[in-house]
Structure formats: C-alpha cells, structure tokens
Amino acid sequence: MEFGPHLMLAMLEGLVQASVLTLTALGLSLVFGVMRVVNVAHGEFFMLGAVLAWWVTTMLGGNPAIGFVVALVVAPLLVGLMAAAADWLVLRRVEYDPERTIVATIGLLYIIQQVTLMTYGPDAHPVTPPFNTRLALPWYEFTDQGFQIYWPWGLSITSYKLFVIAAAIVTCLGLWLLMARSKIGLILRATQLDSETAQAFGIPVERVFALVFGMGAALAALGAVLVVPIQQAHYLMGGDPLLLSFIVVIIGGLGSLRGTVVAAVLIGMSDGIISVFFTPTLAKMLATLLVAMVLVYRPQGLFGAKPA
Amino acid sequence: MAKKTFPTRRKILTGMAAAGAASALPDVTRFAQAGSHSAPIKIGFQVHRTGIGAAYGRWYERTTMAATKVINDAGGINGRPVEIVAEDDGTDPKRGAEVLEKFANQHGCDIAYGTLFSHVVIGSAPRAAELKMPYFVVSEGHHVASGMLNRYTLQPGITDVKSQVQAMAPFVASNLGKKVTMIFPDFAFGHNHRDFFSAAIEAQGGEVVAKLAIPPTETSFTKYFPQIPRETEVIYHVMVGPSVLTFVKEMGEFFGPSAPQIFGFIDSLEAVDFATPGLEFLEGTHFWEGMPRYAQADQTDYDKFYRAQVGVDENGASVDDPKDISTYAHMFACWETLFTIKDGMEAAGYTGPQDRTKLIEAVEAITDMPESNEHPQGAKLFNGKTHQVFGPQYISKVEGGKLVVQHTTSLEDGFYPDEVDYTTQSF
C-alpha cells in the first residue's frame, strides 16, 4: 500500500481505537477525580459490558439492530448498578483508604473475571453489528492527466466503525454538558474539589461516591458495547483496556477529564499509526515510555493541576 | 455424654467414602474378571479449559472422554479400566509444567497426554522427561520431530506442521498462485508455518512476498493488513486464539470485492460457524483441514462411528447444540492418540509406572496404523525415530457455506528426512 492511503487507514483505525479508549479512560479518570480511588477492576467492568451486550443480544434474538440498541442501554446500566453496589458493599467499608481500595479493587477484578469464566465460559462470542457496510475510500494522485481520484486496494472503513467514532463524540459532549451545566455536575465538581466541605453543605457524599463509581463503570461498559461488534466478548478482554486507560489517565493528568480526552486521542491515534507502520509492540513500548517521561518531568500529567 | 452418640466428622467422611466405593463396585468387578490388576490406568490429561485455547480444550475433552468410553466398554487396557485425570493448564506453559508435576506426584498418573498449544508443549516436555513420565502430545508443532524435545515426548496422533505445509505447497502453487503473503500467529506454531511453508513454496517455484506475524492475543487486525503487498496472488492465513473470527471478518472487510486467492488453515475458523455474518466472502476460498468438518459424500463408516461416539453431527457441530461447532480438524488426534497408547501398553504388557520405558519402546516400534474405527482420519505411518506420525491432509473449498474436500494428499507428500533419532537417547 502506498504511503498516503496507508496513513489514512492507520488514522481511521487509530480513531476507532481512540474513541473506545476515550470512554473507558474517562470512566477511570472520573472515579479517581471525584473519589481519589484507583480502580484496578475498571477493565473488568469493560469486559462485563461486552459480555452483557452479548447476553442481551442473544436473549432477544431477532433483528440485530434492536438487540444492539437494547444492549447499549441495558449493559452500561447493569454494570453501573453492579459497580455502585460494589462501592456500597466494599469501598465504603474500607473508608476509601487509598491502599486498601487498591487491594479491594484487585479482589473485585478477580471475582468479576472468574465469575464470568464460570458462567459465561472461556469462549469468545461475537455480537452482530446493527449495520456494517464496507465503505471503500478514495485517494488522489497526480498523473499525466493531472489530478485524479482512484480507489486504492484495501482503503476502506465500515459504517459501523464510523458510528463508533460518532457515538464516542456524542457521549463525551453529553458528559461535558452533565459536568458543566447540570446540578448533578455541580455536586460532582463540588465533591471533587473538597468532599468534606461539600458534606458540610449538605451534599450526600456517600451517595455521590456510589453514583460516580457506577458512572465510571458504566462508561467503560458503554465503550465495550460499542467495540464488541468489532471484536468479540471474552472473559480476558479487560486487561488491555485497563493498561491503556491507566496510561491515558497518567499522561492526561489523573482526574482531569479534558486531559483524559486529549491523551486518549493521542495514545489511540499513535497506537493505530505506529502499529500500522511498525509493530503493535513498539506502539505499546512508546506509550509506556511516554508514561515514564510524564511521571518524571510532569507528574501531575499534561493537564492535571499541580498539587497544592 | 450425649456427644458420644454423634458420629465424628471423620467417621461420616469414612462412611461416605465407603458408600461411594460400594456404589462404584459393579464397574470395578467387570474389569476384575478380565485381569488380575483391576486398578485403573491413570492418564493425566493436560487440557486447555481456560485461556486462549479453551475452544479446543472443550472438544479435546469431549473426544477424550468418548474414546475412553469406547476403550473401557471393550474391556479397557490389559484388562484394566482407563481413568482420565483432567487438569486445566490455562493454555499457559508455566502452568502446564506444574500440571505434569501434579499428575506425577499427586494423582499417581501412569502417563500424561493431550496438550495442544505448542508453547505449552515446549514448556512442559522438559518436566515430563525429568519426571520420567511418557508425554503424548496432540499439538501439530514440529518441535517433536525436530529433536528439540526428548525421548519421553511422543506425537502419534497428528501430523506435524512441517509435513502438513509441505503437502499443501504443490496445490497452492499450481492452483492458486505463486506469490504468497503469509499471516500467522507470532509463536512457535506460527513460526513452524512461516519457516516450512516458505521453504516448501520455494521448492514449487513460488515465493513468499510478505510475512505478517500477529500475536495470538491480538484483538484487532485491520492495522496489519496494509503490509500485504499489492502483487500478492495468494493470502495464506493461519490464526489461533479467541479472536480468530474477528481476524477473518476484518480480512474480508479489508479486501472487499478485490480479494486475492485465499488459502487458510482451518485453525483460523476452528469452532466457528461458517454461517456467521461477515464470513460470506470466504465462499470459493480454500482451507486445509486435518479431517473434514462436514460429512463428505464419500464418508467412511469409520468417520460415521467416530462422529456418533463424540456426539458431532454431519455439519461438525455438537448434536446437542448446532451452534456449538467442534474443532473437528484437530480433535480426532486425541481419539487416535488414546488408541495408540492402548496399542503400546498392550504390546509392552504394561502393568505400572515401572514399565514406562517399555511403553515408549513399544510405541516407537509401531509403524503402520491402518484406517479404522481407531484411526478414522486415515491410514497413518508412525516414525519411531522422530516420535512423529504422518497422515493424509485434506484441502477443502467453501461451497454453499460448507467445506467440500477437493484434494487429499498422500502420506508421501508429507515425508521429509529424519532430523533426530530419539531411540538412540537413553531414558
């Protein structure tokens, strides 16, 4: 493949990856920002979203589009409820102590993963996309006859992948509106700034925490529902999103939603482009190197506020 | 005082064990009549129940249980029943070696058997030699016949990759094209494909124009495909792991209507339904099959018998669930390996672990395996020096969403000079 079409394909693939990564990382960042909890089980909530999407579409049968739309609503909701319950039953009991929450969420990781293995089984299952048309993309060249449009071999995307990108953008806008313009957003931001003072002003911080933990998990689940028609649901699929989300959140600045989005696009795109032109291993190595650099030279992340 | 009237926990447990043993008695007596040693022969079964090999593991286990039932119904081995001790290795080499230790030290198994994924075989085989435990693998990798492993490791059920691809190359070069791009998983098994198919296609006057190595845990594949050169006439694909379906689908999306010829190893779609949306583009493409998934027009009685015993319908799916597709092209090797173990144990007059080396020598002495209920995949030749079996291979074409056999290779197509003589190694 020539350089131009090759780069375009790499960027498109990178954008799809970045979209899913943005949603997953936003969930992790939101939870850390408001609750100061490092959620190691975040990748498993992602996996649960994918598995529940498979479960819902299989139970409903019939037209894949209907099943998918239902899964898009039900899977994040169920995962969110489960996460809120985990917050209520576990994290609240260890008083959100940083060390103990890390250990507790590691425990959650294994419980969720192994229960999925015992119930859903070790196989990967596909979810049929609601629509999936291959769209061949044109490219241009300058020949003796001047400017010409042609259709390079392999340069294509599917309508569903475009939908994933669009859905991620819409979700990000929705989250921004929620945080910046709604009363819930005000309460969340108040809790993030200073939870003790917020409590003094009558904000039910414990309930806010359960809500935030649920929302964070639901965002990861939403990302998974979007990606599962492209990939497949598998009980071990939570590992990579967790690692990448941590990379994104550290680079973007823990708790900074704007930084998370920028870093997710940066990492997703560079991962896509480096994977296409070099190897996926090199992409992961460079991302991890970037994390090390950020931690050494700018520990608060690219957009994080300096600790007071 | 009152306490004494209650049985202790230990007593209850002993009682339960006795009751359990008594209920199992009728089964034991059947074998006791056949010979003096009625204790079961324990075969440690290293099975990929979880991890990336789970789809294979599930069917390897069903096949193993079906073969064991056939063996036991016919009186067992040397008059003793066969007991399968299955342990999950998580498709993980480290765990694989630990499982072998459990077989030897905890379960008191006579032999170990059943591993598929080549990295687990390579990780476990040295431990088998240290434990002096015969280790019958069902893995396809060339690592047995290459001399990389040891005298305790044998592969009498399935042809190795080197032989398979050597038998495929003439068909690919003369029917599909000479400029081949290979896509394979980036671990030992895939490297066997890379090395031996490259050599085999060059011997046919063809060439490999690009080699795409993909990690077996990868979940998204489109990013690899732009490396396929435009001059490619044939795509040669072989993929393993939980994402094989995604791999094949994305390949179809990448090529669209202008795909080159496609030749795949069925590994890329083992346990996957050909009717899955997104696979329509495979119509007219070719696949290697170790054994034809769909019952062919000229199906043998042996295949009928084997299918019925394992519980597979004529489409290669479970008779209980048409959506549960088997790993039909590979799992026959479990069946055949168990019957070879039986033949070996009978020839060696195997009575217990002290006869393990006799068992290995007896299996090494086996040569011809005629096509039969015990060897339903086809007649085979076992090479005792390299511990590797050679069988026929099938090339099928997708027609109407089903695989139809186009060509069956002969044993000679897959022969190559010996690279090791394990029989000269000491035990």
Interface residues (C-beta under 8 A of the other chain):
Chain A: M1 H6 L9 A10 E13 Q17 P64 L117 G121 P122 D123 A124 P126 T128 N132 R134 A136 W153 G154 S156 T158 I230 Q231 Q232 H234 L236 M237 D240 G272 S275 V276 P280 T281
Chain B: R49 T50 G51 I52 A54 A55 G57 R58 P215 E218 T219 S220 T222 K223 Y224 F225 P226 Q227 I228 R230 P242 S243 L245 T246 E253 F254 F255 G256 S258 A271 T276 P277 G278
